[in-house]
Amino acid sequence: MAQAVGFLYPGYSAEDDFPRLEGILRDAGAEDVRLPLVHTDIGEDAHRVDALLEMGSAHRLSAKVEEVKALGAEAVVWACTSASFVYGWDGAHAQARELSENAGLPASSTSFAFAHAVQELGAARVAIAATYPEDVAELFTAFLKAAGSEVVSMRGSGIITAAEVGTWGREEVLALARGGDHPEAEAVLLPDTALHTAAWIPDLEEALGKPVLTANQVTVWEGLRLLDRTVHTPALGKLFA
């Protein structure tokens, strides 16, 4: 019997990573796993605190809950990093809890996916290579510290819109990861679900010589975790090994 994790995805940018990820899982033997995705109305496309708080607001997420449930979802993940960590540690918990209550399903978000994935890898020290402006990236740093991680470096890129991030290709993503790496980091985190990464995770890990966690990768891993499901595939890096 098929198992489905539903994703609420903000707007349109790198949503095609999810069918790609589903295909990689299928190739790894998880033919019964489905990853249906529903787009949320984001309001203003801006990596700015006020816009992100509105993007992740309860009314915007709850408006799409029934749609994702109709696709057979047994768990739901808010597939957005910035519009979850922007609420802070406690606020992000409240956001996920409210989503779970509205859906009547286990729920999480990409921010918690990163926190749980770092713990899964046993990485005590991490580096952040963010597309966001520095002030927004600092909020992700604070979120990870609240989760118990030591952030040894953080680099923002100053990109305001998800639409622009979605145009980046392999070379831009590799440059982002290299630029945000740090010698003391045991893993490097790329925290934007607007960033295409699903096809290049082995390339990223080979280039850096360490685990790389990307937003869409960890979001899917978190969804599988909610289903108590494990899939092993080197195509998705150390996290899935």
C-alpha positions, 0 to 999 in steps of 0.5 A: 500500500502506498504511503504519502507525505504531503508538502505545502510549498510556498509559491513556485520556484524549485517545486520540481525537486519533489518529483525528482526526489520521488523518482530517486526514492523509487529507484532506491526501491521505495516504489510505494512512497509518494510525495504530493505537493500543494502550492500555498499563496505566499503573498509577497515573494521576499526574504524579509521578516514581515513578508516571511511572517505573513507567508507562514501564517496559520491562515495561509497554511490552513487554506491548503490543508484539505487539498493536501489531505485529498491527495492521500497525505498521511503526514504533512510538512511545511516545505519552507525554511525561512517562513518557519524559523522566522517565528523563532524556536517556540513560534515554529513549534506552535506553527507545526502544532497548529498545522498538525491540529488543522490537518489531523496529521503528524506535521513538521516544517523544513526548519525542524527537518534541518534540526533533526537531520543534523542530529541524525548525522551527529554533526556537532558543528555546522556551517550555513550557506544561505541564499538569504540576506544576512539578517534573515540568515542570522535568524536561522543561526539562532534557530539551530543554536536553540536546537543544540547545534554549534554554528561555526560560520554563516554566510548570506547571499542577499537574495531577496526573492525565491523566484531568483533563487529558483533560477540558480543551476549546478554551478551557482549551488556548488559556489554557494556551498563552497563559499559557506563551508568552514574547516571546523564544520562537520556538515554544511547546510543550504537552507532554502526550499527555493533552491534546486539541489536534488540532482546535485547532492553527491556532487556537493558532498564530493566537492566539500568532502563532508555531508551537505544538507539541503532544504528539499532533501531534508524536507523529504527526509523529515516527511519519511521520518514522520511516517516512521519510514527509512529509505537508503540511497547514496543519490541523496547523500550521507543523510540517506546513507 
